[in-house]
Amino acid sequence: MGCALGSFFNVLIYRIPKKQSIIFPGSHCENCKRPIPFYQNIPIISYILLKGKCSKCGAKIHWHHIVVEIITPLLFLALFFRYGLHDFRFYKYILLFSFLIPIFFIDALHQIIPNVLSIPLLITGIIFVFIPGNDVGIINGLVTGAVVFCLLLFLAWAYQKIRGTEGLGGGDIWLFTALATYFGLTGIPYIFLLSALMGIIYFLIFIRDKSQPFAFGTFIALAAVFWSVIGEEIVFRLINFI
């Protein structure tokens, strides 16, 4: 299932930034427009056998295709070993990762977080807080989401007024708000700190130019994935040890 979904995520990653339909046309080479037959559309295996090229025209297939098809099932397996099939969080985080993986690569490649992904993610987070057995209750999820949204909106407005340039994009605000409904007050501060730390380290090592923007949404997604799989366990064990 992870491999198959990874293949679909690649469609989202390629077509959403171009504002193309994710349904029609079917899988095809973007260079020669030739439809890809089903036997050449097998996740991971087809990319390896075709050596990352179109069998018809020889055009290169972007590397993110095989990367996404590999990491998606690996992340799903990580959730399975962390929570098992009887924990509600297993299914909740699978849905979360199904949004975060396309968001990560779209932001990394195009520096945008499409509302068509972040808004539905927020809606699903709100729905989850009303489901019995969810680890984040109604008040926790809704209030945390509202506070995070208002706080980030104010910070973005203040930065715009003071510096005269955008410091936090609308996509980042919607993404953080959605994650607040998923993780509540317990998890969202750690995701804030971890994503900011990773972003600062990346900026200092690879960019070091204050005028150059970079894709902060990738670090938000990474922090959320880390917290979902092992972050919470590490923090709670550290607290118990102390």
Buried (B, 14 or more C-beta within 10 A) or exposed (E): EBBEBBBBBBBBBBBBBEEEEEEEEEEEBEBEEEEBEEEBBBBBBBBEEBEBBBBBEEEEBBEBBBBBBBBBBEBBEBBBEBBEEEBBBBEBBBBBBBBBBBBBBBBBBBBBBBEEBBBEBBEBBBEBBEEEEBBBEEEBBBBBBEBBBEBBBEEBEEBEEEEEEEBBBBBBBBBBBBBBBBBBBBBBEBBBEBBBEBBEEBBEEEEEEEEEEBBBBBBBBBBBBBBBBEBBEEBEEEEEEE
